[in-house]
Amino acid sequence: MADDVVKRVRTRHFANAKQQGIKITGLTSYDMLTAAIFDRAGIDFLLVGDSAGNNVFGYDTTVPVTVDDLIPITRGVASAVKRAFVIADMPFGSYETSSDEALHTAFRFMKETGAHAVKLEGGVRSAEQIRRIVAAGIPVMAHIGFTPQSEHQLGGHVIQGRGDSGVEQLLTDARAVEDAGAFAVVLEMVPSEAAARVTAELGIPTISVGAGPHCDGQLNVWTDWAGLTTGRIPKFVKQYANVAQVLDEAAKAWAADVASGAYPTPENSYDG
Ligand code: KIV
């Protein structure tokens, strides 16, 4: 949706982008420094994902992540952007039991972080929560297909939406979240053809996380394509940088200069 005249991305820009066939771009961000870089690069939205569990907090999954974990890092991201739309991810256990609980969590993110919207996982099962949050004036991005918070129930990182019944389930979930008022829906790890069907049928934009090229936008976990992730890199990720190598070389050069006395020089020191 890159467009210099858009001063601040709003939900209407997501809708316009779908209508005009302009691709929407999104990246995760977990801190103010990368948020400012991605914002200047013209990325349309930043998701403060509960993938912070794997990328910030050292967990194996997103399951242990809490609202209190995500509030301060979401605030950092929101404080650093001028144009990008910032979406706070509602973590596992913060919205499932009732729409009251979901609304309470959404209110916390909106009041305490400066985020512009929230995201939550689930189609039909989360429709009531989405409806309630939207009715309170908070934009919701939905998330269907592979939903990492349910990875133990789904049997690991398993592609969703395969076969006739898989596609039907995906369509049912997609219709439910659109009907509930979501402004966009993430489709994670579903076959391209299934994502194309959902994209053609829905009025709201579909955002692909490993759902192929036919979606209205793409979202990636930035550490995956930046060469920082040390664990499993999904097949749908393409490498764009090797930040780990850059930092490794810089850290070794700095330590060698300290050892040899080449750093600090008088230019890096204060006079009496
Ligand atoms: O937390 C996250 O980064 C996500 C994306 C993978 C959609 O939910």
Residues whose N, C-alpha, C, O or C-beta is under 5 A from the ligand:
A	BS01	KIV	T28 G49 D50 S51 V186 V209
